[in-house]
Amino acid sequence: MEVVSPTSQLLDRATKPLAYAAAGIPLYWRVDPDGPTLYVYELDGDSYKEPITHKTGTTVTLSSPYAVSFDPADLIGRPVSNP
């Protein structure tokens, strides 16, 4: 999993997916804090398929590399309110 940094956006969004695919990493998650949005990349041969996009306010259910369900907003620090 990678979180896009304001200081390395181009690297995080363009260069790293190419490098990870070339290294044979089968699954790659990129979290873009704008939203936030989760992009899930799956290796297809030597490159990643078009990423599946999951936006805040939806429940993401993934089975690989392990079963998990969450809202992408849960992946970045948000203040927790106490009732």
C-alpha positions in Angstrom: 0.0 0.0 0.0 1.2 3.4 -0.9 -0.2 6.8 0.2 0.3 9.7 -2.3 2.5 12.4 -0.8 2.1 16.0 -1.8 5.9 16.2 -2.4 6.0 13.1 -4.7 2.7 12.9 -6.5 4.1 12.2 -9.9 6.4 9.5 -8.6 3.6 7.9 -6.5 1.0 8.0 -9.3 3.0 7.2 -12.4 6.5 5.9 -11.7 5.9 3.6 -8.8 3.2 1.5 -10.4 5.4 0.9 -13.4 8.4 -0.1 -11.1 6.2 -2.4 -9.0 4.7 -4.1 -12.0 8.3 -4.6 -13.4 9.2 -6.2 -10.1 6.3 -8.6 -10.3 4.4 -7.3 -7.3 1.0 -9.0 -7.9 -1.2 -6.5 -6.0 -0.7 -2.8 -5.3 -3.0 -0.4 -3.4 -2.6 3.4 -3.8 -4.4 5.8 -1.5 -4.9 9.3 -2.8 -5.7 11.6 0.2 -7.9 13.7 -2.1 -11.2 12.1 -1.3 -9.6 9.8 -0.1 -9.7 7.4 -3.0 -8.3 3.9 -3.1 -6.9 2.5 -6.4 -6.4 -1.3 -6.5 -3.9 -2.5 -9.2 -3.7 -6.2 -10.1 -0.8 -7.5 -12.1 -1.7 -8.9 -15.6 1.4 -10.3 -17.1 4.1 -7.7 -17.1 1.8 -4.7 -16.3 -1.1 -3.7 -14.1 -4.7 -3.8 -15.3 -6.5 -0.4 -15.2 -6.9 0.2 -11.4 -10.3 -0.4 -9.8 -11.3 2.9 -8.1 -13.0 3.0 -4.7 -14.2 6.4 -3.4 -15.0 7.6 0.1 -18.5 6.7 1.2 -18.5 3.3 -0.4 -17.6 0.0 1.2 -14.6 -1.7 -0.4 -14.7 -5.5 -0.1 -11.4 -7.2 -1.1 -10.4 -10.8 -0.8 -6.7 -10.5 -1.7 -4.2 -10.5 -0.2 -6.7 -11.1 2.7 -10.4 -10.6 3.2 -11.2 -7.0 4.4 -14.0 -4.5 4.1 -13.8 -0.8 4.8 -14.6 2.8 3.6 -11.5 4.4 2.0 -11.9 7.3 4.5 -10.8 4.8 7.2 -7.3 4.7 5.6 -6.3 8.2 6.5 -6.2 9.8 9.9 -9.5 11.4 10.8 -10.4 12.7 14.2 -12.6 10.4 16.1 -15.6 12.0 17.8 -16.7 10.8 21.2 -20.4 10.5 21.7 
